[in-house]
């Protein structure tokens, strides 16, 4: 059984064609629609999602649902949504609950196939694609037994329409130039079989087409750098290659709750109080050891900034995302 998670942008073929051509066994599809951007862009993407919803059902017989991402430039929210979504799909139909998922069951019957989750990274703005890829990678690290059931994939297009659209614009520009030249020639008129064409309208369309082509030739398919929040840059953190131990979880959640600590000793005192343990040199050493494992030289979930003889301790970006993605879960000290 396969669930395909498909963030929808402006592509249609790359969302469904490879699954049909390679004969994927798709039984469930989750289409994610963005709601940020110009009204025309949002509506265009929504129309693509509607067509995909219909064709996934009709052509592949897949159960198809549509969900919305409030802000396609909010990397943190996209990571959290991806983390929850992938985990939930892995656990559908009893998968991931400790059953073997393959081979024979307790009564000798074949166990049901475990669900695989495939994440399409072809479309949607890059923050969403990278967030879903990083979340999938993080879950692979945490759920080692399930890593073979998690897949991220990309499909290359056979051709890009931007260059063909540009060539069509060039042909239209040349035609408009001919019409404009005919209208301004002595005794000439810009017209067709049904009557004259307004020369001012021809000149206006010629100017706008020429300007658009000039921008395309100079800048490519995009213009400018959009400001998102208080910056023009969205950091894309890298997931850790190691799972988090129970006591390390407590350290991360304590940092997530308090924001920062001026020293590791202050962090250790807070942890001891939260756990109703005596604050001893041994407990402090245990905290220091775990902070080192979570720090830049280890798993990368914690940042430490030297302040005199102490180290200001905070969560890194990937640490913040880890805490956000795991919020609400039950955590016990092993």
N, C-alpha and C positions, 0 to 999 in steps of 0.2 A: 504494500500500500504506500502511496506517495502523496504527500502534501506539497504543493508548490506555492511558495510565497512570492508574489509578483508585484513589486512597486511599479506603478504605471506612470509613465511620462508621456512622450509624444510618439512612441513606437508601437506598432501593432505586430508586425511579422516576427520580430525577435522575441516576443513574449509567448508565442504559441507555435510558430512554424517548426522550430527544432524539435519540439515535443511530438508533433505529428510525424515529421519525417523520420525521426529516430525511434518511433513507436514506444514512447514512454507510457508506463502504466499509471496514469494520473487519475486519482479518484477524488481529490479535494484540491481546490485552488482558493487562495486568499489574495484578492486584488486590493492594493493599497493606493488610494487616490490622494494627491496633494491638494490643498485648498489655499495655497499662497501663490501670488503672482497676479498678472493682469487678468481681467475678467475673461478675455478671449482665450488666454492660455489655460486657465482653469476649466473653462467649458470644453475646450478642445480635448484636454486630457480626460475629462469626464465622459465625453463621447467615445473615446478609445476604450475606456473601462467598460462602458455599456456593451460595445461590440465584442470585447474579449469575454465578458460574462456570458453572453449568448453563445459564442462559438466554443468556449470551453465546455459548455453543457452539451451543445449539439454535436460537436465534432469529436470530443473525447469522453463524453458522458460523465463529466466530473461535477461533483457538488461544488458550487461556486458562490463565494460570499464576497461582498465589497465592504471595505472599511476606509476610513479617512484618517490621514495624518494631518494634524492641525497646521503644523509649520514644517515644511520640507527643509528648512535651513536650521532647525533646532536639532543639532547632532545628539545632544543628551537625551532628549525625548525619543528620538528615533532609535537610539541604542536601547533604551529601556523597553520600548514597545517591541523591538526585535527580540530582546532577551526573553520577555514574557511569552511572546507568540511562538518562538521556536520551542521553548520548553513545553508549552501547552500542547503543541502538536506532537511532540515526541511522546507525550504521556496519554495521548488519545487512545481509546479502545484498549486500555490496559497495558499499553507498551510502556516500558521504563519502570515497571513496578516490581522488578526483581525476577520476572518470568524469563524463561530462556528465550522465547520468541522464535526459536527454530528447533528442529528436531522433534522429539516426541514429548507429549505431555505426561502427566502422572498416570493416566489411564492407557497410555500407549498410542493415543491419537496424535496426529500432527498438530503442533501448536500453531496458532495463527501467525501470519507474517507480521513482523514488527514494522511500524510505520517509519518511513524515511521522510526527511524534510529537505526539500531543495529550494534554495533561495536564488532567485534570478537577479543578477546585478547589472543588467544591460541598460535599464532606463532609470527615470527619476533623477533629480539632482544628486550630485556626488555625495553630499553629506549623508543622505539616506543610504546610498549604496555602500559607503564605507562603514556606516554605523551597523548595518545588517551583517556585513562581512566580519567585522570585529566582534559583534555579539555572537555570531555562529562559532567563531574561533574560540571565544571565551568559554562557551558551553562545551565545546569539544574537550577543553582542558579540564573542566569540572566534571564532566560525565564521560570518563575514559571508556567505559563499557559501551557507550552509545556513539562514539565518535564516527564509526562507519555508517551511521544513519543520518549524518548531517552533511549536506553538500552545498557549496556555493558554485554558481556557474555563470558564464558569460557566453554570448553568441555574437559573432562578428556579422555585420550586415553585408549582403552581396554588393550593394552600392549605396552611396549617400545621395539623397535627393537635392541637397543644397546646391551642388555644382550644376546639376541639371536645371534647377530653377533659375540659377544665375544665367545660364546660357539662354533659356527662354526669355528672360528679361532683356538680354542683349538683343535678341531678335526683335522683340517688341519695341525696344528703343530705336533700332534701325528703321522699323516700319513707321514709327511716330515721326522720325526725322524726315522720312520721305513725304509723309502727309503734310508736315509743317512746311517743308520746302515747296510742295505743290501749291499750298495755300498762299505763299508769299511771292510765288513767281508771277510775272506779268500775265494777266488774264487767267491765272490758275485759281482753282478752288480745291479745298480739302473736302472731298465728298465721297459718297458711295451711291449705290443704285437707289437707295431709299431717300437720298437727300443729302444736303451739306452737313458736314461735321463742324462744330464750333471751333474755329482756329485757336481761341483762347484755351479751350479745354484740351486740345491736342498739345499746346505748349506747356500747360500745367502738368499733364501726365508725363510728357517728355522730360521735364525738369526733375520731377520727383523720382522717375525711374533712373535717370542718369545719376542723381545724388545717391540713391540706394546702392547702385552698382559700384560707385566709387568707394563707398563705405565698405562694401563687401570685399572689394579688391585690396583695400588697405588694411582692414582689421579682421577679416575672416567672418565667422558666423556669429560672433558675439561682440558687444561693445561695452567698454567700461568695466568697473569693479564695484559691485553693489555693497553698500554698508549694511552689515547685519549686526544689530545691537550697537555696541560701541566700537566695533572693529570691522575691518574689511577682510579679516582672516579668520577662518574657522579651524581650530586645532583638531587634528584627527589622531587621537592617541592610539598607541599600539597595545594590543592585549598581551597579558603575561603568558608565558609558556608553562607555568606551574600552577597547580591548584592551591587553594587557601586552606590552611589547617584551622581547626576549631578555635584555638586561642588567638590565632592571627585574625580570625573573624571578629573577635571581641575587640581587638586593638583597632581594627578598621571602623567598626561601628561606633566606638568611643570617639575616634577622631571625627567621624561624620557628624556625631551629635554636638561636639564642642567646637569644631572648626579647626582649632590649632592649639598647641601647647608650647609654652616657652622653653620647655626642656623635657627630656624623656622621663626625668624623675617626677615631674608634675603629672605626666601621663600615667606613670606607674602608680602614683598616689591615688589618682582618680579611679583607675581600674581596681585597685585594692578595696577602695571604699564601695564601689559598685558590686563587687563580689563578696563583700563582708569578710575579706581576708586581712590578716595582719600585714602591714607594710614592712617588709624586712629586706635586707640586702639581697637575699636569695630571690625574693619576688621581683625586686628591681632588676636584677641580672636577667631574670626570665623575660621581662618586658624588653630590656635592651636587646637581647638576643633575637626576639621576634620582630622588633622594629628593624634591626639590621637585615633580617631575612626579607622584610617587606620593602626595604629601601632601594635606592638607585642601583646598588650593586647586587640586588636580589631580584625580587619579583616586580619592583617598580611601582608599587601601589602607594608608597609614602615618599615624600620629599623632606629633606633635612637641610636647614640653613644654619651655618655656624654663627653663633652670637656669643662672642667671648669664649667662655669655657662650656657653654651649653649649646644645644642644637634646637632651633625652632622646628617643630615637627608638625607637618600638615599632610593631607592627602594629595596625591598627584591627580592629574586629570583622569587617568584610567582608574585610580582609586576611588575618586568621586563617583565615577560611573558604576563601579562595582557595588558601592554602597547603595546607590540609587536603584540599581537593578535588583538587589537582594532585600530591599526594605520590605518589612512586613512578614518576612519568613521567620520561623522559629529557629533559634540558634541556642545550642546547649554546649557547655564546656565539657569536652571529652577528657 
